[in-house]
Amino acid sequence: MAGEKHIDLAVTSLRNYLNSNLATYLRAVESAQSLSTNALTDPVEVLSHRAPFDNRSPLVEVFDEGWSFINERQRLIVVDCTVSVCFISDANLSNAEQFMRRYITAVIDTIRVDSTLSSKVIAAIPTDGSSAMARGDTSTTRYIYTQGVEVHVYQG
C-alpha cells in the first residue's frame, strides 16, 4: 500500500477544498482587476483525477505526481499534487492567456489563504507552475495551466 491512504487524503482534500472555495477567489480576482462578475467562469467541475479527453471548459483536475516520506516512522508524507486548469478558447488568444493567468492566480490565492485545507492536511504549499496550449482547427485553442502543490499529510 505504498502510501495509498496518504495520496488519497492529499488529492481528495485538495480537490474538495478547491471545489468549495475557488469561486470565492475567482470573484476576488475579478474585483481586483475591475472585471465584471463571472468574467472568470466557475469551473464546470473539479475532478480528483486526470481527464485528458474531457473538453468541458473551464475544467479543474487535481491529481498526484509522486510522493516521498518525510518521516516514515511518524507517518509524515509529502504528496506532489498538480492542479490543472483546462480552458477552450475562441480565436482571441490574447484574452484567453489573460483569462488563464487570472484563473491560476485565483487557484494560488485559494490555497494560500488556508494552507491546511480546512484542517484536513498539515500543509498545502504551492510550488511550481507551467502552461501549455494545443491548437485545434482555426476556431479553438485548448489551454492548460498547471500549479504544483506539495501536500503534507499525516495519517496514523
TORVEXMI-288599 format. One record per atom (N, C-alpha, C): x, y, z; atom name. Coordinates in steps of 0.02 Angstrom, whole numbers, m for minus. Atoms other than C-alpha are relative to their C-alpha. Example, Ala and Ser with C-alpha at 12.3 -4.5 7.8 and 13.67 -1.06 7.14 Angstrom:
TORVEXMI-288599
- px,py,pz,at
- 45,m59,0,N .
- 615,m225,390,CA .
- 45,60,0,C .
- m42,m59,m3,N .
- 684,m53,357,CA .
- m39,55,37,C .
This chain:
TORVEXMI-288599
- px,py,pz,at
- 42,m60,0,N .
- 0,0,0,CA .
- 44,62,0,C .
- m51,m53,4,N .
- 144,120,m42,CA .
- m28,71,7,C .
- 23,m69,m12,N .
- 67,275,34,CA .
- m70,14,m27,C .
- 65,m11,31,N .
- m105,248,m44,CA .
- m47,43,41,C .
- 46,m39,m40,N .
- m203,316,102,CA .
- 23,73,7,C .
- m26,m68,m2,N .
- m88,468,110,CA .
- m15,37,m65,C .
- 13,m30,65,N .
- m106,501,m76,CA .
- m73,18,m7,C .
- 72,m13,3,N .
- m295,485,m69,CA .
- m19,60,44,C .
- 14,m56,m45,N .
- m301,603,80,CA .
- 21,66,m30,C .
- m25,m63,29,N .
- m195,734,m8,CA .
- m42,22,m60,C .
- 37,m18,61,N .
- m285,729,m175,CA .
- m72,17,16,C .
- 70,m13,m17,N .
- m460,719,m102,CA .
- m8,65,39,C .
- 5,m61,m39,N .
- m428,858,23,CA .
- 10,62,m43,C .
- m12,m57,44,N .
- m356,975,m109,CA .
- m58,9,m49,C .
- 57,m4,46,N .
- m496,936,m232,CA .
- m62,28,35,C .
- 60,m24,m36,N .
- m634,961,m103,CA .
- 7,73,21,C .
- m11,m69,m21,N .
- m557,1122,m39,CA .
- m8,48,m60,C .
- 8,m43,59,N .
- m542,1196,m214,CA .
- m72,2,m24,C .
- 69,2,22,N .
- m716,1139,m259,CA .
- m44,45,43,C .
- 41,m41,m46,N .
- m787,1229,m106,CA .
- 19,74,0,C .
- m24,m68,m11,N .
- m681,1388,m112,CA .
- 24,38,m61,C .
- m29,m34,58,N .
- m615,1427,m286,CA .
- m44,57,m26,C .
- 45,m52,26,N .
- m769,1527,m340,CA .
- 9,66,37,C .
- m10,m60,m40,N .
- m740,1650,m197,CA .
- 61,39,m25,C .
- m61,m33,21,N .
- m564,1687,m258,CA .
- 0,20,m73,C .
- 11,m25,68,N .
- m616,1698,m439,CA .
- m34,68,2,C .
- 33,m65,m8,N .
- m734,1838,m384,CA .
- 48,52,27,C .
- m49,m48,m27,N .
- m592,1919,m285,CA .
- 47,25,m54,C .
- m43,m21,55,N .
- m479,1920,m439,CA .
- m39,46,m47,C .
- 41,m43,42,N .
- m622,1992,m542,CA .
- m5,70,29,C .
- 6,m64,m34,N .
- m646,2129,m415,CA .
- 66,39,m3,C .
- m65,m33,0,N .
- m460,2168,m404,CA .
- 19,25,m70,C .
- m15,m18,69,N .
- m449,2178,m594,CA .
- m55,42,m33,C .
- 57,m39,25,N .
- m611,2278,m613,CA .
- m35,m35,m58,C .
- 36,39,50,N .
- m690,2139,m715,CA .
- m73,m8,21,C .
- 70,12,m17,N .
- m875,2103,m724,CA .
- m5,m67,38,C .
- 12,61,m38,N .
- m944,1969,m607,CA .
- m8,m58,m48,C .
- 1,62,40,N .
- m921,1793,m678,CA .
- 38,6,m66,C .
- m45,m3,58,N .
- m795,1852,m809,CA .
- 48,m59,2,C .
- m39,61,m10,N .
- m689,1712,m737,CA .
- m49,m56,18,C .
- 52,50,m7,N .
- m811,1571,m761,CA .
- 17,m52,53,C .
- m11,54,m48,N .
- m830,1448,m618,CA .
- 15,m64,m38,C .
- m14,63,35,N .
- m761,1277,m662,CA .
- m63,m42,m9,C .
- 57,45,11,N .
- m885,1156,m738,CA .
- 2,m58,48,C .
- m8,52,m50,N .
- m813,1028,m619,CA .
- 73,2,25,C .
- m67,9,m27,N .
- m664,998,m505,CA .
- 7,m75,11,C .
- m9,73,m1,N .
- m604,819,m532,CA .
- 59,m20,43,C .
- m56,25,m39,N .
- m489,713,m425,CA .
- 42,m50,m40,C .
- m39,43,44,N .
- m404,632,m574,CA .
- 15,37,m66,C .
- m14,m27,66,N .
- m330,668,m745,CA .
- m58,m18,m46,C .
- 54,11,48,N .
- m459,685,m883,CA .
- 20,29,m68,C .
- m28,m30,60,N .
- m362,713,m1045,CA .
- m49,8,m58,C .
- 47,m4,56,N .
- m511,686,m1160,CA .
- m65,37,17,C .
- 58,m38,m22,N .
- m635,792,m1062,CA .
- 9,72,m24,C .
- m7,m67,30,N .
- m659,952,m1163,CA .
- m46,52,30,C .
- 41,m52,m33,N .
- m776,1042,m1043,CA .
- 47,56,22,C .
- m43,m58,m12,N .
- m714,1215,m1003,CA .
- m37,53,41,C .
- m64,20,m27,N .
- m652,1277,m885,CA .
- m8,m61,45,C .
- 0,62,m38,N .
- m610,1112,m803,CA .
- 61,0,45,C .
- m55,4,m47,N .
- m502,1088,m649,CA .
- 11,m73,19,C .
- m18,69,m18,N .
- m411,924,m618,CA .
- 52,3,56,C .
- m48,5,m55,N .
- m318,878,m458,CA .
- 24,m73,1,C .
- m27,68,0,N .
- m201,727,m460,CA .
- 70,0,29,C .
- m67,6,m29,N .
- m40,661,m386,CA .
- 51,m14,m55,C .
- m56,11,46,N .
- 128,660,m474,CA .
- 54,m44,32,C .
- m49,39,m37,N .
- 229,571,m339,CA .
- m5,16,73,C .
- 3,m11,m72,N .
- 262,565,m154,CA .
- 66,m21,30,C .
- m60,20,m36,N .
- 401,548,m28,CA .
- m15,4,75,C .
- 9,2,m72,N .
- 411,506,155,CA .
- 48,51,32,C .
- m41,m45,m40,N .
- 472,645,269,CA .
- 27,m39,59,C .
- m19,40,m58,N .
- 473,530,418,CA .
- m47,m59,3,C .
- 43,59,4,N .
- 405,356,390,CA .
- m22,m24,69,C .
- 17,22,m68,N .
- 411,315,575,CA .
- m59,39,29,C .
- 54,m42,m25,N .
- 297,461,614,CA .
- m58,7,m49,C .
- 52,2,52,N .
- 192,431,457,CA .
- m14,69,m31,C .
- 5,m64,35,N .
- 227,601,379,CA .
- 22,m10,m72,C .
- m15,9,71,N .
- 224,607,190,CA .
- m17,64,m38,C .
- 14,m56,45,N .
- 231,740,55,CA .
- m25,m29,m66,C .
- 28,22,63,N .
- 120,711,m96,CA .
- 6,59,m48,C .
- m6,m51,52,N .
- 166,810,m252,CA .
- m63,m2,m43,C .
- 62,m3,37,N .
- m2,860,m321,CA .
- 5,52,m56,C .
- 7,m50,53,N .
- m46,954,m479,CA .
- m73,21,m5,C .
- 66,m28,15,N .
- m194,1068,m504,CA .
- 5,24,m72,C .
- m1,m16,71,N .
- m228,1079,m690,CA .
- m65,36,m18,C .
- 58,m38,24,N .
- m344,1210,m764,CA .
- 0,m4,m76,C .
- 6,7,73,N .
- m404,1173,m941,CA .
- m54,48,m24,C .
- 46,m50,27,N .
- m490,1305,m1047,CA .
- 1,m2,m75,C .
- 7,m2,73,N .
- m554,1303,m1225,CA .
- m18,71,m19,C .
- 12,m70,20,N .
- m543,1474,m1306,CA .
- m21,5,m73,C .
- 14,m15,70,N .
- m601,1552,m1465,CA .
- 65,27,m31,C .
- m59,m24,36,N .
- m482,1639,m1586,CA .
- 36,57,35,C .
- m32,m56,m34,N .
- m443,1781,m1464,CA .
- 50,m27,51,C .
- m51,33,m41,N .
- m282,1706,m1395,CA .
- 26,46,55,C .
- m24,m47,m51,N .
- m227,1862,m1302,CA .
- m46,1,60,C .
- 48,1,m55,N .
- m386,1866,m1199,CA .
- 1,m66,37,C .
- m2,66,m32,N .
- m375,1679,m1167,CA .
- 60,m7,46,C .
- m59,4,m43,N .
- m199,1692,m1099,CA .
- m9,42,63,C .
- 14,m42,m59,N .
- m251,1835,m984,CA .
- m50,m34,47,C .
- 49,37,m39,N .
- m401,1734,m928,CA .
- 35,m54,41,C .
- m34,55,m34,N .
- m288,1587,m884,CA .
- 47,25,55,C .
- m44,m28,m52,N .
- m162,1694,m789,CA .
- m41,21,61,C .
- 43,m21,m55,N .
- m302,1767,m685,CA .
- m30,m61,36,C .
- 29,60,m29,N .
- m378,1595,m658,CA .
- 50,m35,46,C .
- m51,34,m41,N .
- m216,1519,m594,CA .
- 17,43,61,C .
- m9,m44,m59,N .
- m195,1671,m480,CA .
- m53,m16,52,C .
- 53,18,m47,N .
- m363,1627,m402,CA .
- 13,m68,32,C .
- m16,66,m28,N .
- m308,1445,m381,CA .
- 53,8,54,C .
- m54,m10,m48,N .
- m148,1500,m293,CA .
- m26,36,62,C .
- 28,m37,m57,N .
- m241,1626,m184,CA .
- m44,m44,44,C .
- 45,44,m37,N .
- m369,1495,m135,CA .
- 40,m46,46,C .
- m41,46,m40,N .
- m234,1376,m74,CA .
- 38,38,54,C .
- m41,m37,m48,N .
- m129,1509,12,CA .
- m40,26,59,C .
- 39,m29,m55,N .
- m272,1577,117,CA .
- m10,m49,58,C .
- 6,50,m53,N .
- m288,1413,213,CA .
- 42,m61,m20,C .
- m47,53,21,N .
- m137,1301,191,CA .
- m16,m68,32,C .
- 20,65,m29,N .
- m218,1166,300,CA .
- m61,m29,m36,C .
- 59,23,39,N .
- m362,1148,175,CA .
- m57,m18,47,C .
- 54,8,m49,N .
- m492,1170,312,CA .
- 18,m54,51,C .
- m26,45,m52,N .
- m386,1071,437,CA .
- 0,m74,m21,C .
- m1,70,25,N .
- m380,914,327,CA .
- 72,m26,m8,C .
- m69,20,10,N .
- m190,914,299,CA .
- 45,44,44,C .
- m47,m40,m38,N .
- m34,979,386,CA .
- 15,65,m36,C .
- m13,m60,40,N .
- 7,1099,245,CA .
- m7,m14,m74,C .
- 2,2,73,N .
- m26,1131,61,CA .
- 39,61,m24,C .
- m46,m53,18,N .
- 114,1233,m17,CA .
- 6,4,m76,C .
- m9,m7,72,N .
- 105,1299,m196,CA .
- 75,2,m18,C .
- m71,4,21,N .
- 268,1262,m288,CA .
- 7,30,m69,C .
- m13,m23,68,N .
- 300,1274,m474,CA .
- m64,m3,m42,C .
- 56,1,47,N .
- 183,1302,m620,CA .
- 24,m2,m71,C .
- m18,0,71,N .
- 180,1284,m807,CA .
- m63,13,m42,C .
- 56,m11,45,N .
- 72,1322,m957,CA .
- 15,m33,m67,C .
- m5,30,66,N .
- 38,1240,m1124,CA .
- m63,15,m38,C .
- 60,m8,41,N .
- m81,1255,m1268,CA .
- 3,m48,m58,C .
- 5,42,59,N .
- m141,1147,m1411,CA .
- m50,33,m47,C .
- 46,m32,48,N .
- m216,1222,m1566,CA .
- m38,m54,m38,C .
- 43,45,38,N .
- m362,1135,m1647,CA .
- m8,28,m70,C .
- 13,m31,65,N .
- m445,1197,m1803,CA .
- 10,75,6,C .
- m12,m73,m1,N .
- m446,1383,m1842,CA .
- m41,37,52,C .
- 43,m36,m47,N .
- m576,1421,m1709,CA .
- 10,m16,73,C .
- m7,18,m71,N .
- m521,1334,m1549,CA .
- 73,m12,19,C .
- m65,13,m30,N .
- m369,1326,m1439,CA .
- m11,m24,70,C .
- 7,27,m67,N .
- m351,1222,m1281,CA .
- 61,21,40,C .
- m52,m21,m46,N .
- m251,1299,m1140,CA .
- m1,m45,61,C .
- m6,38,m62,N .
- m186,1201,m992,CA .
- 54,34,42,C .
- m47,m29,m49,N .
- m106,1289,m844,CA .
- 1,m48,59,C .
- m5,44,m57,N .
- m40,1183,m702,CA .
- 35,36,57,C .
- m31,m26,m60,N .
- 6,1227,m525,CA .
- 18,m59,44,C .
- m21,51,m46,N .
- 110,1111,m418,CA .
- m17,19,71,C .
- 16,m11,m71,N .
- 60,1092,m236,CA .
- 29,m58,40,C .
- m24,50,m47,N .
- 157,998,m103,CA .
- m51,m5,56,C .
- 49,10,m53,N .
- 29,925,15,CA .
- 31,m46,52,C .
- m30,37,m56,N .
- 100,869,182,CA .
- m56,m31,41,C .
- 53,35,m36,N .
- m7,738,267,CA .
- 29,m46,54,C .
- m15,48,m53,N .
- m5,631,422,CA .
- m60,m46,5,C .
- 56,46,m11,N .
- m107,476,443,CA .
- 24,m58,43,C .
- m18,53,m47,N .
- m100,353,587,CA .
- m20,m68,m23,C .
